[in-house]
Amino acid sequence: MAFASIRIITDDLDRLVTFYEHVTGTSAHRPAPVFAEFRGGEHGPTLAIGSTATVAVLGDRAPRPSSNDSVLVEFEVADVDAEFARLRDVLHDVVLEPTTMPWGNRSTLFRDPDGTVVNLFSRPTGGWTAGG
């Protein structure tokens, strides 16, 4: 079994795709008008974004857009502060300004237009060690 993707369901595909294009600095692959994806490289995970039409067959059991409150979308970056500065004008809900976490990662967290929390982080240069 191979991990393929995480998919966010949205009522406004174009708005959410545009946001993640800003965040990632890449263009989304759009194989269908109701679906887009940001591929994580040859073997990396994919962030997929689908309109509600992609899950309509599930009826009342379909995921509901703008209702996530338990999953973070995380991107590892070289420089959290530089990325935060680059994105600042498109971020409307900053959860945490660039901060060094107790375990050493540097992180900034913000919500996408549908409310999903996005974490940009970098690992400590010396690597994480237990107790430090």
Secondary structure, DSSP 8 states (H G I E B T S, - for coil): ----EEEEEES-HHHHHHHHHHHHSS--EEEETTEEEE--SSSS-EEEEEEGGGGGGGGGGS--TT---S-EEEEE-S-HHHHHHHHGGG-S-EEEEEEE-TTS-EEEEEE-TTS-EEEEEE--TT---TT-
